[in-house]
Amino acid sequence: MRQSKPHQTPRALKTLRNLAKTLHAPPSVQHIEPSYHAVREKEILQILAKHFGKNPKYPGILLGQKILDVGCGTAPIGCFFVLAGADVTAIDPNQQALQAARSYAEAFGTPLNFMPLKAEQLFTEGVTYNAILALDVLAEHPNAGKLIWVLRQLLAPGGVLIIGHTTRSVRAWLVHRFFSQILFRRVGPDSRGWQQFHTPYQLDEVATAAGLQPISHTLLRYSVNGEKWKTTNNRHLFTRYLAAYKV
């Protein structure tokens, strides 16, 4: 008598279940966020080193470079780049977030220049920067094209703009909207909609219209099994990315 094969759960469904389980479990929060910051720090440093023609292993590769961290939040990534010699200015219109960021920088032992401003307000002062970081802030802005145009004006000749953003895909919507915000409420609700996310190539079009030239895309994905963020070359698995542009 022929035995029937045991029923196998489709791979996509298994991945979805594992993802839901991981995002629901509170202990995983302790691993997800630090790994996300770590992978971005490493990749951004590589991008900056390559752009300025420096060896990424050299301790002071950003010495003399002026960097602007737009929408720094409560844990400014600029602290990491101060250690590489950069002069970092971090801005955020949220006073509470800025105060938390200042405390974080003091505990980290790195001096940053904090300013309670929006990028549009800096534009009127005529100041420019060698590198600008706009990480996970584009979806919060009502007009992505306008913000990128403003950041283009703040770039010094030969400067580089690095944008961290969420791609427009079903997988990204499930991870960052449905599971994290709607179902498990891991992060607070916001007004971000599908139209405020961009694929890397859609973002390239917006940046090109603002007078910038695309340099590179670094794709990021969350590994369910490893409970950490990592880079990937698989365009079906990534949900976030870093896009670099030059003047």
Secondary structure, DSSP 4 states (H G I P E B T S, - for coil): -PPPPPP---HHHHHHHHHHHHHH-GGGHHHHHHHHHHHHHHHHHHHHHHHTT--TTSTTTTTT-EEEEET--SS-THHHHHTTT-EEEEE-S-HHHHHHHHHHHHHHT---EEE---HHHHHTTT--EEEEEEES-GGGSS-HHHHHHHHHHTEEEEEEEEEEEE--SHHHHIIIIIIIIIIS--S------GGG---HHHHHHHHHHTT-EEEEEEEEEEETTTTEEEEES-TTT--EEEEEEE-
